[in-house]
Amino acid sequence: MMAAFLRNGCKSQNSLQNLLTQRHSVGAPIFRSQHQQQSKAYGKFPKSFYGKVKNFDLSPPNILSSPFSSTRSSSSTFGFVGWYLGMVKSRPILTKSITSALIYTIADLSAQTIALPSSEPYDLVRTSRMAGYGMLILGPSLHFWFNFVSKVLPKRDVMSTIKKIVMGQTLYGPVMTVVFFSVNAALQGENGAEITARLKRDLLPTMINGVMYWPMCDFVTFKFIPVHLQTLMSNSFAFLWTVYITYMASLEKAGTE
């Protein structure tokens, strides 16, 4: 009886194994076919997808190039401005003198371009005289003048600004105009009598035109510009004035009778 039970158990175990084997053998082709289909689908998907990704341009659009280029140009511009401001603070007299010389050079060349015929060459000796005046006389004098005025009248209210303008028109302006005409005439070989005659002829008209031009320029300079940059602002305004005054200085000798 025990032997019959064991035989029946073995048969049951063999039938269970056969059943599992049959189910596995039936499901395997189905699984393999599904796996192959999925592999084919996945095999096709990367090729089409990565092909598109490969051809897709991931570089920044052209519209971004303009701001970046403008940023580089603006950064270089601000770098020069920062360097100039640093030079104004570290070497104020030298920097302001060179700035005045450059402005007087450009202004004199502009005045010659306007006055001279196109066939005549530029008078570079005259331009050198103007550049030397800006370098050695005007630049340093503007530095000390603006510092002096800021100490005497440190406020920036309207009344203080008007007082500074009056001081400039009655003290600094006339003195520098006399110095300019005298030095320029002396460098051209004129004697004392000729320089005096030139001043009598040209000083008053120049001063009248200066009163018409400089008060508004001085108001902006004294009211809104810091002291260490007032020379630069004054030189900027002085460009048109320098074109005029270099023309006046280039006139022929005045009669000494």
Sequence and secondary structure as in RCSB ss.txt:
>XXXX:A:sequence
MMAAFLRNGCKSQNSLQNLLTQRHSVGAPIFRSQHQQQSKAYGKFPKSFYGKVKNFDLSPPNILSSPFSSTRSSS
STFGFVGWYLGMVKSRPILTKSITSALIYTIADLSAQTIALPSSEPYDLVRTSRMAGYGMLILGPSLHFWFNFVS
KVLPKRDVMSTIKKIVMGQTLYGPVMTVVFFSVNAALQGENGAEITARLKRDLLPTMINGVMYWPMCDFVTFKFI
PVHLQTLMSNSFAFLWTVYITYMASLEKAGTE
>XXXX:A:secstr
 HHHHHHHHHHHHHHHHHHHHHHHHHHHHHHHHHHHHHHHHHHHHHHHHHHHHHHS  S  GGGHHHHHHHHHHH
HHHHHHHHHHHHHHHSHHHHHHHHHHHHHHHHHHHHHHHHS TTS   HHHHHHHHHHIIIIIHHHHHHHHHHHH
HHS   SHHHHHHHHHHIIIIIHHHHHHHHHHHHHHHTT  HHHHHHHHHHHHHHHHHHHHHHHHHHHHHHHHHS
 HHHHHHHHHHHHHHHHHHHHHHHTS      
